[in-house]
């Protein structure tokens, strides 16, 4: 038995070994994990709540035993009795490490609130909602016509609004008579009729003429982040946007590791379903509070997600998606009761519409992107790239549209990066490196100033400089390539080869020092050889997926590229192309669509006709399966070079000169175990 244990924190991905008996809060502080505490570890403030994960985590290479943390102590018992702890939570200041453990830090326990990159994109909505409110006048009952109140409400709706044969559940029938009499037989009825519903149903009823809000929630459920947009169903306006990290990340950072967790841990799918539904439920409440409305006025939700998230949200075992032929339990759209999905913070009769999936690895989120960007109506050849932990790509025009998914992993989200973190105030998000001096300048979330601007230190005094997020690491690696600090194979040169002491020895390789905050008690933020490798693997998977679609389409170039998602809105086309993430194209033809999946969800929320349209469109999109295509590996290996070992990038090279450098493995800290000598 060892005297220490491996502690892995999610969503940051930071890990380290600690002596048995170390409080979780102490381990978090030593690793620079964003875990709040204001009471000095006395168990009073409850800010340091954490959620341990148990079972086999193949992605992390650990098995977490039930006794990986110390037993509940009297402090936690007292706090739970008086104020209550969410099921599965512990206090980080009281729980002690007793074995290898995976610890999730929930959003409310993080000091720096996440910045939601998947913000709502401005869009004119054609309003044709499934949910609407109507005012009706109902005939009073009399002794000569013994008809029920609900039947007379049905007649009034048919006569005044041409809505035939409405339905209502028991909760509405219980309220119907008092509401009719309070309103003196005049009522406002909230009706819902989805695109596959034969009849409308009553969701709510109010006495008299009621002008209260009628709201819907568009949710983009991603592998790493969950983003939601609260919309007014009368005009499509976005009243608020919010989001949080997907709590499933503690079970695995990518989709296949979560499927693996289910395979190795009986009941793992039930646990992941519970936490993701709980997160969406909490998000609905948070966004309603921020918008100053009652969450009970949210009558409808539209959700888009990849196939694994789709199954886990619905409570369907995702194991079949982890093995060929990657069969979905259902690929069609779904219309469900919110109660059935345990979404108690919405209106009790709220409805949930789930967009259709395209195929086993191309989900409802890709369908939402197609709804938003309409590649099937494009005259030129367009490549649409929605980058996340699982990238989904669309290629085509008005003649034909192809789709595929590519397992990029979480590196683009800032995970698996040595100094990586989620997008939060204090995270480096923009980077520039002077090619002559090799000196960096950067910008952090929360300030518009660059690090060499006057007043930068004062502007970032509150947040500090805490790490580097996804857009920051992408720009950092691209800038290092342009500055001659990294060669085409991805190797970081030593100080004698690059001419800068910022390239420091790091084991058998080198790392580039981006920022040293150790003098002020802050972190040293480095770009390590491992970080470069993680970005190479992610971008190679993305590029290989695009090349497979181009092969299937029979084209060598694309006319334009649309970058979607949080990544697309925050990375420059030049840096994406320097890395070789996307095929070569004129830079002015590489644009951002913002959160296209979220926009598609909003369109579906606002329009029944749009739901019909996308359900028809998904049947016309042809899926290319990267997992079984023999050329995927060839494209992947060639794409490991920066920007590429084979494909030319004439548009990029017309505006950027990439230094012709090649670093050998000799010299202090210069090698990487011989891997570098294999040229790609």
N, C-alpha and C positions, 0 to 999 in steps of 0.2 A: 504493500500500500504506500503510495506516494504521500509526501507531506504538503503537496500543493494541488491545485485543481485549475482546469481551464475554464475561464469565464468569457462567454461571448455575449455581447450586447447587440440587440437589434432595436431600431432599424439602422444604427450607425455602422454595424459590422465590426466594431472595435473589439479586440480580444486580448487576453493576457492571462498569465498564470499567477495565482495568489495562494498564500498560505491558508490552510484550512482554518476556519474560524474568522476569516476576514469579513466584515460587514459588506454587503453589496454596495452600499453608498460609498464606502472607502475605495472599493475596486473601481467604481465608476469615476470617482474624482481622479484617481491615479491615471486612468486611461483617457481622461478628458471627455468622458461621456456626458451628454447634456441631461443631467438628472438634478432636479431642483431639491433644495432643502433650506429652510430658514430658521429652524429651531435648534440647530447644532446637534442633530442626531438624537434628540430626546423623545422622539415619537409623538410630538405634540402637533406639528403643523400638517402632517399627512402629505406634504408636497412630494415626497420621494417614493410614491407608490410604484411598484414594479409587478410584472407578471412573468413568473417562471414558466418555461416550457419543459415538458417531460416526455420521455420516449426516445426513439432512435432518430437522430438527425444526420442522414447520410451526407447531406451537403456540407455540414460542418465537421463530419467525421467524429461525432460524439454520440454517446448514449447517455441520456440524463435519467438518473434513478430518482425514485420518489423522495429519497432522503438527501437529495443534492443540496438542499438548504436546511438550515436548522429548524427545529420545530417552532410552532407559534409560541411566543413568550407572553408574559403578563401584560406588557405594554401594548402589544397588538390586540390581545383579548379585550383590554379596556377600551381601546380606540374603536374596535369593532362593535362593542356593546353600545357605546355612546353615540358614535357618528356613523358607523357602518362602513365596511370595506366591500367593494365590488367583488363578486365571487372570483376566486383565483388570484386575487391581488395580495401582495405582501408589502410591508413597509421596508424600504431598502436600508434604512438605518438600523433595523432590528434583525432582519433575516441575514444569516451568516452563511458563507460558502463552505459546504461540507463535501462537495464533489463537483465534477464537471457539470456545467449548467449553461443553459441558454436563457438570457434575461431580456424581456421586451420592456422598453421604456415607453409607456403610453403618452400620447400628445399632451395631456394635462399635467404630466410630471416633467415635461421638458421646459427648461428656462426660456429658450428662444422659440417662439411660436413659428411654425412652418409658414413660409410664404407660398401661397397657392399659385403655382405657375400656370395651372390649367384654368385661366380666367375666361370669362365669357367674351366671345368675339361679337362685335357689333353686327347685327344681321336683321334685315327686314323680314318679318314673319308674315306669312299668309295664314290668317287665323281661320281654322276649321277644327276647333277643339272637340274632344270627345266629352268633355265635362263643361256644362254651362248651367246658368241659373235662369229660371223663368218665373214670372209672376202670374198667378192664376186666381180666379174667383170661383169658388165652389158653391154649388147649390146646397142650401140648408136641408137637413132631413125633415121629413114630415110623417105623420101617422099613416098616410095613404100610400107611401112608396117605401117599403122596408128595405132600402138599399144601404149597404155599408158605407161608411165615410170614405174608405179607400177606393171603392168602386166609383163613387161620385168624383173623387179626385182624378181617377183615370179618365172619366168622361170629360172633365173640364180640360185636362191636358190634350185630349184628342180634339176637342172642339176649338180650343183657343190657340193651340200650338201644333196641331197635326202630329202629335206624338201618341202613337197607338199602343195600348196594352202595356203600360209601364209595370215594372216589378219593384218590390221592396222587401227587405228582410225584416225579421222580427223586431230589431231595435227601432226601426222607423215606425212600424205599426204600433209599438208601445207609446210612442210620442205623438202620434198623429192626431188623436182626438183633442188633447189639451191645446195643441198648437192651432188647430182649426178654430177652436172656440176663442182662444185668446186673440187671434187675428180677425175675428168676426167673419170667418169663412173666406178670408183673403190671405193667401200664403205665398211665400217664395220657395220654390222647390229646386234643389240642386240635382240635376240629372246627368247620368253618364251613359253613353252608348258608344262602345268601341267598334272598331271596323269589322269585327266578326260577330258582334252581338245582334241577335235577332230582335231584341227589345231593349228599350232604355230601362235603367234602374234608378231608383231614388236613393241618393247618397245622404241627403240632409233636407230638412224642412224648417222654415222659420215663419213666425206669425207676421202677417202684413207684408209690406214692401221692404225687403232687406237688401242693403247695399254693401254688405260685408265683403271682405276679400275672398276671391276664388283663386286658389293658388295651386301650382304644380311644381314638382321637383324633378329636374333632369340630372341623373347621376351617371358619372363615368367611373365605373369600378375597375381600377387598374390593379396590376399585380403589386405595385409599390405604393401608389397613392389613390385615394378616393376623392374625387372632386364633385361638387354638387352646385347647381344653379337654381335658385328659387325664382319662379316665373309667375307673372300675373296672367291667368288664363283668359282674361278679357282682351288683352292687347299684345301679349308676348313679351312685355318688358321684364328685364332681369332685375329683381329687387335685391338680390344679394348672392354672393358666391363664397363658398368656403370649402375646406377640405382637410384631410388628415392622412397620416400614413396608414396603409392597410395593416391591421394588427396581425394578419396571417404571416407577415414577414418573419416572425420568429419561428415558424415551422419550415421555412425555406425561402431563400431570396428570389428564386425563379420558379416557374410553373412546375417543371418536372421534379424539382426537389420536394414540392408540396405533394405531388402525386406519390412520390416515393415515401414520404412520411405517412400517407394514408395506407400504403401497402405494408409498411413495417409496424404500424401502430394501430391496432384495431380500435375503431371509434374515432380515429384522427379526423375523418371527414366531418363527423358530427361536431367536433370541437371547433374546426375551422369555420363551419357554417354558423355556429353560435357567435363567434367573435366578429365575423364580418357583418352579420345582421345587426349585432349590437353596435358596431361602429357606424353603420348607416343610420340606425335609429338615433344615435347620439348626434350625428351630423345634422339630421333634420331639425333637432331641437336647437342646436347651436346656431344654425343659419336663420331659423325663425326669430330667435332672440336678437341676433345682430340686425335683422331687418325690422325689428319692432312689431312683429305680428305673432299671432297664436299659431303654433304648429298644427292645431286642430283644424285650421282652415286649408291645410294641404290635402286636397281631395284626390290627387293623382300623382303617380311617379312613373317616369320612364327611365329604364336602366339599360346601359350598354356595357359590355364586358367581353373579355376573351373567353374561349370555351371552358377552360378550367375554372375560372372565376364564376362563369355562368352556372356550372354544375354545383359548385360549392355554395353559391348564394341560394340556389333552389333547394339545396339539401340532397343532391344527387351524387352518388359515389363517382368520383372522376377517374377511377382506375383504368377504364377502357380508353381514356384519352392518352394514357401513358404508353400504349403499345399499339402496333399496327393491327388493324387498319384505322385506328384513331376514331372510333365510332362515337357519335354523340347520342345521348339518350333521346334528345329531340333537337331538330335544327330549326323548327318553325318558331314563329312569334308566340308569345304567351300573354294572356291577360288574366291576372290573379287578384285575389283579395289581399290587401296589406296585412290583415289579421293572420292569414295563412302563412305569411312570411315573418310573423312576429314583429312587425313594424308598428309598435303601439303608439309611437309619438306622432303619427299622422292622424288624420281624421279616422274614426273607428271604422268607417265604411269605404275608406280610400281604395282605389284600384291601382294596380301596378302593371304596366305594359313592358314586356321584355322584347327587344328587337330580335329578329331572326339571326341565326348564325349562318355563315357562308359554308363552312366545312369544319372538320375536326380540329384544326389548329388556326382557323380564321374565323373570328367570332363576330358577335353583335357589335363590338366596337368598330370593326372594319366596315360592317354594314352601315354604321352611323357615319363614318367618314365618307363612304360612297354617297350617302344621302346628302351630306353637306357639300361635297366637292363635285359630284356628278361627272365622273370621268367618262361615263357612257355617252355624254353629250358633247365631249371635247372634239374639236376638229383636228387638233395636233396631238402628237403622242406625248402623254403626260405620265410621269411617275409620281405617285403620291406615297410618301413615307411617313408613317406614324410610329415614331420611335419611343419605345419604353423598354421595360424589362423583356417584353416579347414584342419585337417589331412586326408590324403588319404593313404590307406593301400592295399597292394597286398600280397596274400599268395598262394603259389602253387609250382608246378613243371611241368615236361613235360607231366604229365597226366591231370592236371586240374589247373586252376587259378581262384581264387576268389578275389573280390574287395569290399571295403566299404569306406565310409567317416565317420569321427567322429568329432563332433564340439568341438575342444579343446579350442577355444577362443584365444585371443591375448596375454595371459600371457607369453607364450614361446617367444614372440617377445619383451618382456619387458614392454608391456602395462598392465594396471590395476595393476601395482606393485607400491608401495608407492614411491620408489626412482627409478622407472624404466625409461628407455629411450631407444631410438633406438641405434643401433650399430654405435657409433661415437667416435672420439678421446676423451679420458677422461672417457669413460664408463668402469666400472669394467667388465671384461670378464672371468676371472679365479679366483677361490677362493680355499684356503686350510685353515683348522682350526685344530690346534694342539689339539688332544684329551685329553692331560694331562693339558695344561695351558688354553685351550679354546680361545687362541689368534689367530686371523686371519692373513693371508697374502694374497695378491691379486695382480693381474696384470691388467693393463688397456690397452685399445686399443690405439696404438700409441707408446707403449714402450714394450721392451722385458724383462724389469727388474721386479722383484717382489718387493712388497712394503717394504720388510725388507732388500733389497739389497742396498749396497752403491751406491749413485748417483741417487736413485729413485726420490727424490724430485726435483732434477735439471732436470731429464729427463721428468718429467710431469709438469714442471712449466708453460709451454705454454698452454697445454690443461686443466690442473687442473684435479681434480677427481670429475666428475659431476653427476654420477649416476651409475646404474647397468643395463646392457642389458640382453637379454634373456638367453644366455649361462651362464652369471654370476649368475643370480638368481637360475638357475637350480643347478649349482654346490654349491652355498651357502646353499640351503636347504638340499641337499644330505650330504654335509660336516657337517651341524648342526646335522643331524641324526646320522652320524658316530661318532661325538664327544659327543653324549649324551645330546645335548642341546634341542633336539626335541624328543618326544616319538613316538611310532608307530602310535598313533592316530593323530599326527601332532601338538600336543600342545607344545608350547615353555615353558620351565621351568623357575621359578624365580631364582634370584641370590642365594638364600639359597639352592635350589634344584640342581642347575647346578654348583655351586662353582665359578661363575664369575659375576662380577658387570656389565659385558657387556649385561647381560639379564636384561633390564630395565623395570619397570612398565610402561604400556601403556594402560590407561583406566582400564578395567577389565582383560586385558591380559598382556603379556610381548612382548617385541621386543628385537632383538639382534643387538647391535651396531657393524656394520662392519667397519665404518670409520667416524671419527669426524673431519670435516674440518672447523668447526665454528670459531676457533681461527684465521684462515686466511681468513675469509669471505666466506668460502665454505659451502657446505651442510653437514648435518649429514645423513649418509647413513645407514638406518636401514633395517632389515628384520623383518617385522611385522607379527602378527598372521594372518592378512588379506592377506598378501603375501603368507604365507604358504597355506592358504585355496585356493587361486587362483591357485597355482601350483597343489594342490591336485585335484581340479576339472578338470584341464586341463589334468593331467597325467592319471586320472581315466577314462576320456572319451577315451583317446588314448588306454589305456590298454584294456578297455571293447570292443573296436572295434576289437582289435587283437584277444581277446578270442572268440568273435562271429565268426570270420573267422575260427579259430581253431575248434570250435564246428561244424561248417558247413562242414569242411574238415574231421572231425572225428579224430583229432590228439590232443594230450596233450602237445606235445613239438614241437619245430622247430629246424632244423639243423643249421640254420644260420639266422642272422638278418642284413639287410642292412639299414642304416640310410641315408636318402636323404634330400636334401634341405640345407638351411643355418644352421639349427640346427644340421643336421647330420655331417657337416664338423667341428663343433666347440664345441661339447660336448663329453666327454669321455664315452665309454661304461659303465665303472664302475659306474659313477654318474647316468647315465640313469637307470641302473638296481637297484641301491640303492633306487632310488625314486619309482621303480616299474612302469616305463613308458612303458617298453617292457617286454615280457615274458622272463623267464630265459633261458639262452643259454651259451655255453662256451664263455668266453670273447674274445678269439682269433677268434671267429666266428661272432663277432659283428663288422662290418666294415662300413666305410663311402663311399657313392657314390658321395659325393659333390652335386652339383646342377643337379640332374638327370633329372628333368623336362627341365631345360635349355639345357642339353646335348641332350635330345630327340628332342627338337626344332631345334637344330643345325643339327642333323642327317637328319631330315625331310627337312631342308633348302638345304642340300647338295645332297639329293638323292630322285628322283622320285620313285624308287623301294621301298625305305623305307616307303614312304607314302602309297603305295599299301599294303605293309606288315602290317603296324599298323592298317590300315582300316579293314583288314581281321582279325587281332588279337582281336580287341575290341569286335567283335561279338562272340568270343569264351570265353571271360571273363564273369563269372557269378557274378552279383551284389547281395550283401547281404545288405538289407536296415536296418540300425541300428534303425531308427525312429519307426519301427513297430515290432521289435524283442523283445519279452517279457523278454528274458534273459539279454538284455543289462543293464537294471536297476540293476539286481542282480550282474552282473560283475562289474558294476560301483561302487556300494556300497562297495563290497569287496575290490576294488582297492583303496578306499580312504585311507586305512592304508598304512604305508610306511615300507617295499615295498608293502605288500599285507596281507590281513587278513586270507586268506585261502591257496592260492597257495604257494607251497614251491619253494625256489630259491637255490637249492643245488650248482649250479655252482658259484653263487655269494657268498654264505656262506663259500665256500672253500677258499676264498681269503680275505673276509671282515668279521669282527666281529662287529655286530650291538649291542650296549649297551641295556641291558634289563632294561629300565627305564619306569616309568609311573608317570606322574605329575598330582597331584590332583588339584582341583579348589580352595583350601584354600590359605590364605596368601595374602600379598599385591599384588594387581593387578593380582591375579592368575586365575580368571575365565573367561569364555566367554559366560555368560548367561545360563549356564547349558548344553550347547551343547556338551561339552567335555565328559560328563558322558555316552553318547551313544557310546558304543564300537562297532567298526566294524571289 
